Amino acid sequence: MYLIIMPLALALVIAILFGKVLIPFLKSKKMGQKILEIGPRWHRSKEGTPYLGGLLFISGTLAGFIAFIFIADRKDGNYADLYTLIMALCYALIGFADDYTKRLKKMNEGLTAAQKLALEFPVAIIYAVVMEYSGVIDTKLFIPFANINIEFGFFYYIFLVLGIVFIVNSVNIHDGIDGLCGTTTAIIAIMFIVLFYIGGNHPGIILTSAFLGGIIGFLYYNMYPARIFMGDTGSSFLGGMVAGIAVWMKIPLLLVLFGIVYIIESVSDIIQVGSYKLRGKRVFKMAPIHHHFELCGWSEWKIVLVSASVTLVMSAISAISVIIK
């Protein structure tokens, strides 16, 4: 149990203490969020809120991981934890480039979709290759509840790469309301901790515990009304961690369950854009779908609660499917 408590506690403290320094610094540098004119009108009051809050949980995760990873019993002999963390940090750097571009342009538009994908795909490909070369993963896809593994061969890696990039961008899209993305991801992190704990994977326990502690520390400042936003730096890191850990645990297909909220957000955006281009009509009042619910009269707290509840149920189902296999 100490492998959970110590990294979590350290990451939490580091994130909170760093926030007391980072928020005033970002405000002094006028690094505040620009709010789109097409967004909900009540979001205008959030104009100027600092947007590099992802640095809080990134620093917390790193501190908790580095401080305690040396006491872990690395039974499998691989370094999947380190590979996964590095992959997530690479996505954080891509997100930072996006955030920095927004600052240069002085508007809420950073890298183009093509530019982001051109950077994101190589990271996913390298991660998949390294994990396979290290013997962490193979080409068999675990089918939840059926207790079977289907051999996909080379196509498994195509599935992984597309899945990683899709989840990273879906988490980015999910980030749009105070406390929303952080709360959803914290619940998924708890599921990861439980599964690693049951499996006796010490490196996995330490990394995911530090990850959870960092997110909780960030939420201290990000719950409504938010004093800081995570920015693309943060959401890209979260997406990289969630997708990477799922690959590491050989449960990528379960992302459809425990990551259902991310996926719904992304699909709603695709449907909205596709419908408008093909039919000239919108399906939702605004996309992604959390903004649709806002315009339907839902409070930010209600949206966060519903998202958290759905994720909690789906994460529990996912965990059960792994435990009973």
Protein Blocks (a to p, Z undefined) as FASTA:
>chain_A
ZZmmmmmmmmmmmmmmmmmmmmmmmmmnopacdddfklcfklmmmgoiacklmmmmmmmm
mmmmmmmmmmpccfkopaklmmmmmmmmmmmmmmmmmmmmmmmnopabdcdfklmmmmmm
mmmmmmmmmmmmnomaccbdcdehklpacdekjmlmmmmmmmmmmmmmmmmmmpobghkl
mmmmmmmmmmmmmmmmmnopaklmmmmmmmmmmmmmmmmmmpccdfbdebjmlmmmmmmm
mmmmmmmnopmmmmmmmmmmmmmmmmmmmmmmmmmmmnopafbfbdcfklmmmmnopafk
lmmmmmmmmmmmmmmmmmmmmmmZZ
